[in-house]
Amino acid sequence: MDINSLSSKIIGAAIEVHKHLGPGLLESVYEQSLCHELGLRKLSFESQKPLPVVYKKKRLDCNYRLDIVVEDSIIIELKSCDKLEPIHTAQLLTYLKLSGLNLGLLLNFNVPVMKDGIVRVVNKFKE
């Protein structure tokens, strides 16, 4: 499956979760629900995947975790906030750089309509 098709399937799953739960819940609720929905759609994923940080060849004792990684290809960063800020996009871009992945989806579930809470973040994407 190409990256754009996979991205569309993930967005469809997020919209389904939002349709059933609506805005205003904790990120952890959306994470568990989205993982369930991804599983129903037969997509492989890992939640709370450890992200090592290496500085000048030294692995740092940091405990960063990626919310969800789908098909070892796309990072999903979940939020439930009033509005997305530039720091949220910067955070996801840094995660993409550290992981070596090219595409991430920033999903803010605290919106009236889910499509307004979706930001696609690209790190050196090659079609």
C-alpha positions as CSV (number, residue, x, y, z in Angstrom):
1,M,0.0,0.0,0.0
2,D,1.4,3.4,-0.9
3,I,1.9,6.1,1.7
4,N,-1.0,8.3,0.5
5,S,-3.5,5.4,0.6
6,L,-2.3,4.4,4.0
7,S,-2.6,8.0,5.2
8,S,-6.2,8.2,3.8
9,K,-7.1,5.0,5.7
10,I,-5.7,6.4,9.0
11,I,-7.6,9.6,8.5
12,G,-10.8,7.6,7.8
13,A,-10.2,5.7,11.1
14,A,-9.7,9.0,13.0
15,I,-12.9,10.5,11.6
16,E,-14.8,7.3,12.6
17,V,-13.5,7.6,16.2
18,H,-14.4,11.3,16.3
19,K,-17.8,10.6,15.0
20,H,-18.5,8.2,17.8
21,L,-16.8,10.0,20.7
22,G,-16.9,13.7,19.8
23,P,-14.5,16.3,21.2
24,G,-13.5,16.9,24.8
25,L,-12.0,13.6,26.1
26,L,-8.4,12.8,27.1
27,E,-5.8,11.9,24.5
28,S,-5.5,8.5,26.0
29,V,-9.1,7.7,25.2
30,Y,-8.7,8.7,21.6
31,E,-5.4,6.7,21.4
32,Q,-7.1,3.5,22.6
33,S,-10.1,4.0,20.4
34,L,-8.0,4.8,17.3
35,C,-5.8,1.7,17.9
36,H,-9.0,-0.4,18.1
37,E,-10.3,1.2,14.9
38,L,-6.9,0.6,13.1
39,G,-7.1,-3.0,14.2
40,L,-10.6,-3.4,12.8
41,R,-9.3,-2.0,9.5
42,K,-6.5,-4.7,9.5
43,L,-3.7,-2.1,9.8
44,S,-0.6,-3.0,11.8
45,F,0.4,-0.5,14.4
46,E,2.4,0.0,17.5
47,S,1.3,2.4,20.3
48,Q,3.7,4.1,22.6
49,K,6.6,3.1,20.6
50,P,10.0,4.0,22.2
51,L,11.9,6.7,20.3
52,P,15.7,6.6,21.1
53,V,17.5,9.9,21.0
54,V,21.2,9.9,19.9
55,Y,23.4,12.9,20.4
56,K,26.9,12.8,18.8
57,K,26.9,9.0,18.8
58,K,25.7,8.8,22.4
59,R,22.3,7.3,23.1
60,L,20.6,9.5,25.7
61,D,18.6,8.3,28.6
62,C,15.4,9.9,27.4
63,N,12.0,8.3,27.5
64,Y,10.3,9.7,24.3
65,R,7.5,7.6,22.9
66,L,5.6,7.9,19.7
67,D,1.8,7.8,20.2
68,I,1.1,5.4,17.3
69,V,3.2,4.2,14.3
70,V,1.1,2.6,11.5
71,E,2.6,0.0,9.2
72,D,6.1,1.1,10.3
73,S,5.6,4.1,8.0
74,I,3.4,6.8,9.5
75,I,3.7,8.5,12.9
76,I,0.4,9.6,14.5
77,E,0.7,12.3,17.1
78,L,-2.5,12.7,19.0
79,K,-3.8,15.9,20.7
80,S,-6.9,17.0,22.5
81,C,-6.4,20.8,22.9
82,D,-8.1,24.0,22.1
83,K,-6.0,24.6,19.0
84,L,-2.9,23.2,17.4
85,E,0.2,25.4,17.9
86,P,3.4,25.6,15.8
87,I,5.2,23.7,18.6
88,H,3.0,20.6,17.9
89,T,4.0,20.5,14.3
90,A,7.7,21.1,15.3
91,Q,7.4,18.2,17.8
92,L,6.1,15.8,15.1
93,L,8.7,16.9,12.6
94,T,11.5,16.2,15.1
95,Y,10.0,12.8,15.8
96,L,10.0,12.1,12.0
97,K,13.7,13.2,11.8
98,L,14.7,11.1,14.8
99,S,12.9,8.0,13.5
100,G,13.9,8.3,9.9
101,L,10.3,8.2,8.8
102,N,8.8,10.6,6.2
103,L,5.2,11.2,7.0
104,G,3.3,12.0,10.2
105,L,-0.3,12.9,11.0
106,L,-1.0,15.4,13.8
107,L,-4.6,14.7,14.9
108,N,-6.4,17.1,17.3
109,F,-9.6,15.5,18.4
110,N,-10.9,18.5,20.3
111,V,-12.6,20.1,17.3
112,P,-16.2,20.1,16.2
113,V,-15.3,18.6,12.8
114,M,-12.4,16.1,12.7
115,K,-11.2,17.3,9.2
116,D,-10.3,20.6,10.9
117,G,-8.0,18.8,13.4
118,I,-5.8,17.1,10.9
119,V,-2.3,18.3,9.9
120,R,-0.1,16.3,7.6
121,V,3.6,16.7,8.3
122,V,6.3,15.7,5.8
123,N,10.0,15.1,6.3
124,K,11.9,14.9,3.0
125,F,9.0,13.1,1.3
126,K,9.6,11.5,-2.0
127,E,6.7,10.6,-4.2
